[in-house]
Amino acid sequence: MLSRLRFLLLLPVATLIACGGASTPPTGTSYTPVGGDYLITVGVGTAGASTFAGNLTVSGSSVSGVFRYSNVAACVSAAQDIAFTGSFQSNVLTLTSASFANSVATLSIKLPLSSNNLNQQIASGTSVITGGTCALASSTLQAQLIPSYSATWTATLTSPSAATASLVVVESTTANADGQYPATGVLTFSVSPCSTATPDSTYTGVVSGASLQLKSALYSNMTVTANNAATPVSISIGGDIGGSNLSSCINTYTGTMTQ
């Protein structure tokens, strides 16, 4: 029977919650929104701050998307798809949701996206959710275009013994019907003096907003998770890794991963 190696890797990368404001766009100019993966935080700076995670598609002067809503009150299932439609004029994108929990969200986003001091692509605006159990008074929002996770991430580990790891993530450029982006990952791991271990070669999952969730195709306890809206941002890989000649190297490994 194959031995198992359990480890955890942490990847610090740039945080996504804005620190410092973005530059203010000039007035009197018309901008076209950028489609893609978004995390929209409503009620910024309040106890009711919550997030819409999903995608936006731009077609002509129309915009549409599918999002999932997460908030402290759990007024609606975080797995419920919420359709949005909208349009843009001058430097304002207005999005209106379909009804969820008898509530309707209206999001007004000031264009264009601008880079802040952390090189995050963000825009500000206002939000309001009327009616139902998810009602939220008019408040500030922050919209952020989330960069792709597609990359090769590598690590050199030193604790409890020397090891190396490589994680190759490929994220689709097209969202699925749930507003999420399908993704796959391939992980390899080598620890001295054990022979190279090539674990479950295929992880599959999705990116939703800032969150990456991958699972092993072979072992249910093998997972890869990340959330690049956290502080600090990290990628965590955990579970029992299949390999050979690993009996003397079974342990929990920690270290940093970089692109």
C-alpha positions as CSV (number, residue, x, y, z in Angstrom):
1,M,0.0,0.0,0.0
2,L,1.2,3.5,-0.8
3,S,2.4,5.6,2.0
4,R,0.9,9.0,2.6
5,L,2.5,12.4,3.1
6,R,0.5,15.2,4.7
7,F,1.5,18.8,4.2
8,L,0.4,22.4,4.0
9,L,1.7,25.2,1.8
10,L,1.0,28.9,2.2
11,L,1.4,31.3,-0.6
12,P,1.6,35.1,0.2
13,V,0.7,37.2,-2.7
14,A,-0.7,40.7,-3.0
15,T,-3.8,41.4,-0.9
16,L,-7.0,42.3,-2.7
17,I,-8.9,44.5,-0.1
18,A,-7.8,47.9,-1.0
19,C,-5.2,49.7,1.1
20,G,-5.2,53.3,-0.2
21,G,-7.5,54.7,-2.8
22,A,-7.3,54.4,-6.5
23,S,-6.8,57.4,-8.8
24,T,-9.9,59.4,-9.6
25,P,-10.9,59.2,-13.3
26,P,-11.6,62.4,-15.2
27,T,-15.2,63.5,-15.6
28,G,-17.0,63.9,-18.9
29,T,-15.5,60.7,-20.4
30,S,-17.3,57.5,-21.4
31,Y,-15.9,54.2,-20.4
32,T,-16.7,50.6,-21.3
33,P,-16.7,48.1,-18.4
34,V,-14.3,45.2,-18.4
35,G,-15.8,41.8,-18.3
36,G,-14.4,39.0,-16.0
37,D,-14.3,37.7,-12.5
38,Y,-15.5,40.1,-9.9
39,L,-15.7,40.5,-6.1
40,I,-18.1,43.3,-5.2
41,T,-18.2,44.3,-1.5
42,V,-21.3,46.2,-0.4
43,G,-21.8,48.0,2.9
44,V,-18.1,48.8,3.0
45,G,-17.1,50.0,6.5
46,T,-20.3,48.7,8.1
47,A,-21.2,45.7,10.3
48,G,-23.3,44.5,7.4
49,A,-20.5,44.4,4.9
50,S,-21.0,41.5,2.5
51,T,-20.0,40.3,-1.0
52,F,-21.2,39.4,-4.4
53,A,-18.9,37.0,-6.2
54,G,-19.3,36.1,-9.9
55,N,-18.7,37.2,-13.5
56,L,-19.7,40.1,-15.7
57,T,-20.1,39.8,-19.5
58,V,-20.2,43.0,-21.6
59,S,-22.1,42.9,-25.0
60,G,-22.5,46.3,-26.7
61,S,-24.0,48.7,-24.2
62,S,-25.5,45.9,-22.1
63,V,-23.9,44.0,-19.2
64,S,-25.0,40.8,-17.6
65,G,-23.7,38.3,-15.0
66,V,-24.3,35.7,-12.4
67,F,-23.3,36.2,-8.8
68,R,-23.5,34.5,-5.4
69,Y,-24.2,36.5,-2.3
70,S,-22.5,36.0,1.1
71,N,-23.3,37.9,4.2
72,V,-23.2,37.5,8.0
73,A,-26.9,37.2,8.3
74,A,-27.1,34.3,5.8
75,C,-30.3,35.8,4.4
76,V,-30.0,33.7,1.3
77,S,-28.1,30.5,0.5
78,A,-24.5,31.2,-0.6
79,A,-25.0,28.6,-3.3
80,Q,-27.9,30.5,-4.9
81,D,-27.2,31.9,-8.4
82,I,-28.4,35.5,-8.7
83,A,-28.7,37.0,-12.2
84,F,-27.8,40.6,-12.8
85,T,-28.5,42.8,-15.8
86,G,-27.4,46.4,-16.5
87,S,-26.1,49.1,-18.7
88,F,-23.5,51.8,-18.6
89,Q,-23.6,55.4,-19.5
90,S,-20.7,57.9,-19.3
91,N,-18.7,56.7,-16.3
92,V,-21.4,54.8,-14.4
93,L,-22.2,51.1,-14.7
94,T,-25.6,50.2,-13.1
95,L,-26.5,46.6,-12.3
96,T,-29.8,45.3,-11.0
97,S,-30.4,41.9,-9.7
98,A,-33.2,39.4,-10.1
99,S,-35.2,38.8,-6.9
100,F,-33.4,36.8,-4.2
101,A,-35.0,36.2,-0.8
102,N,-37.6,38.8,-2.0
103,S,-34.8,41.3,-2.2
104,V,-33.4,43.3,-5.2
105,A,-29.9,44.7,-5.3
106,T,-29.0,47.8,-7.3
107,L,-25.2,48.5,-7.7
108,S,-23.8,51.6,-9.2
109,I,-20.1,51.4,-10.1
110,K,-18.0,54.4,-11.2
111,L,-15.9,53.6,-14.2
112,P,-13.1,53.0,-15.1
113,L,-11.3,50.5,-12.9
114,S,-8.1,52.1,-11.5
115,S,-5.0,50.6,-9.9
116,N,-4.4,51.4,-6.3
117,N,-1.1,51.3,-4.5
118,L,-1.3,47.5,-4.4
119,N,-1.8,47.3,-8.1
120,Q,-5.4,46.0,-7.6
121,Q,-8.0,46.9,-10.2
122,I,-10.8,48.5,-8.3
123,A,-13.7,50.9,-8.6
124,S,-16.0,52.5,-6.0
125,G,-19.7,53.2,-6.1
126,T,-22.9,52.8,-4.2
127,S,-25.2,49.9,-3.4
128,V,-28.7,49.4,-2.0
129,I,-30.7,46.2,-1.4
130,T,-34.5,46.8,-1.1
131,G,-37.2,44.5,0.3
132,G,-37.0,41.0,1.6
133,T,-34.7,39.5,4.3
134,C,-31.5,40.8,2.6
135,A,-32.4,44.5,2.7
136,L,-29.4,46.8,3.1
137,A,-29.5,50.6,3.3
138,S,-27.7,52.7,0.7
139,S,-23.9,52.3,1.3
140,T,-20.5,52.4,-0.4
141,L,-19.4,49.5,-2.5
142,Q,-16.0,48.4,-3.9
143,A,-15.8,46.4,-7.1
144,Q,-12.6,44.5,-7.9
145,L,-11.6,42.7,-11.0
146,I,-9.9,39.5,-9.8
147,P,-6.8,38.4,-11.8
148,S,-6.5,34.8,-13.0
149,Y,-4.9,32.2,-10.8
150,S,-3.4,30.6,-13.9
151,A,0.4,30.2,-13.1
152,T,3.0,27.8,-11.9
153,W,3.6,28.2,-8.2
154,T,6.7,26.8,-6.6
155,A,8.0,26.4,-3.1
156,T,11.2,25.4,-1.3
157,L,10.4,24.1,2.1
158,T,12.7,23.8,5.1
159,S,10.5,22.5,7.9
160,P,10.6,19.8,9.1
161,S,13.1,18.8,6.3
162,A,14.1,20.0,2.9
163,A,11.4,19.6,0.2
164,T,10.2,21.2,-3.0
165,A,6.7,21.6,-4.4
166,S,5.2,22.8,-7.6
167,L,1.5,23.6,-8.3
168,V,0.3,24.4,-11.8
169,V,-3.1,26.1,-11.9
170,V,-5.0,26.6,-15.1
171,E,-8.2,28.7,-14.8
172,S,-10.7,29.0,-17.7
173,T,-11.2,32.3,-19.3
174,T,-15.0,31.6,-19.6
175,A,-17.4,31.4,-16.7
176,N,-19.9,28.6,-16.3
177,A,-23.6,29.0,-15.7
178,D,-23.0,29.7,-12.0
179,G,-20.8,32.6,-12.8
180,Q,-17.7,30.6,-11.7
181,Y,-14.5,29.9,-13.6
182,P,-13.6,26.2,-13.9
183,A,-10.0,25.5,-12.9
184,T,-7.5,22.6,-12.7
185,G,-4.3,22.0,-10.8
186,V,-1.4,19.7,-11.0
187,L,0.8,19.2,-7.9
188,T,4.2,17.6,-7.6
189,F,6.2,17.2,-4.4
190,S,9.6,16.0,-3.6
191,V,11.2,15.5,-0.2
192,S,14.7,14.3,0.7
193,P,15.7,11.6,1.4
194,C,12.5,10.1,0.1
195,S,12.0,9.5,-3.6
196,T,10.0,12.0,-5.7
197,A,6.3,11.8,-5.0
198,T,3.9,12.7,-7.8
199,P,0.6,13.0,-6.0
200,D,-2.9,12.9,-7.5
201,S,-2.1,14.6,-10.8
202,T,-5.5,16.2,-11.4
203,Y,-7.3,18.6,-9.1
204,T,-10.6,20.1,-10.4
205,G,-12.7,22.9,-9.1
206,V,-13.7,26.5,-9.6
207,V,-12.8,30.1,-9.0
208,S,-15.6,32.2,-7.6
209,G,-14.8,35.8,-7.0
210,A,-11.5,35.7,-5.1
211,S,-11.9,32.1,-3.9
212,L,-10.2,29.1,-5.5
213,Q,-11.4,25.6,-4.5
214,L,-9.8,22.5,-6.0
215,K,-10.3,18.9,-5.0
216,S,-8.4,15.7,-5.9
217,A,-9.9,13.4,-8.5
218,L,-8.8,10.4,-6.5
219,Y,-8.8,11.2,-2.8
220,S,-11.7,13.1,-1.2
221,N,-9.5,14.6,1.5
222,M,-7.0,16.2,-0.9
223,T,-7.9,19.9,-1.4
224,V,-6.4,23.1,-2.7
225,T,-7.9,26.3,-1.4
226,A,-7.1,30.0,-1.7
227,N,-8.8,33.4,-1.2
228,N,-7.0,36.4,-2.6
229,A,-9.2,38.8,-0.8
230,A,-7.8,37.7,2.6
231,T,-5.0,39.3,4.5
232,P,-2.5,37.9,3.9
233,V,-3.6,36.0,0.8
234,S,-2.7,32.3,0.8
235,I,-2.9,29.1,-1.1
236,S,-3.3,26.1,1.1
237,I,-2.7,22.5,0.0
238,G,-3.6,19.8,2.4
239,G,-4.3,16.1,2.6
240,D,-2.7,12.7,2.3
241,I,-0.4,12.6,-0.7
242,G,0.0,9.3,-2.5
243,G,3.7,8.5,-3.3
244,S,6.4,5.8,-2.9
245,N,9.1,5.2,-0.2
246,L,7.7,8.0,2.0
247,S,7.3,6.2,5.3
248,S,10.3,8.1,6.8
249,C,9.0,11.5,5.6
250,I,5.3,11.5,6.6
251,N,4.8,14.9,8.2
252,T,3.1,18.3,7.9
253,Y,5.3,20.6,5.7
254,T,4.9,24.4,5.7
255,G,6.5,27.1,3.5
256,T,5.8,29.9,1.0
257,M,4.9,29.5,-2.6
258,T,5.7,32.1,-5.3
259,Q,4.9,32.4,-8.9
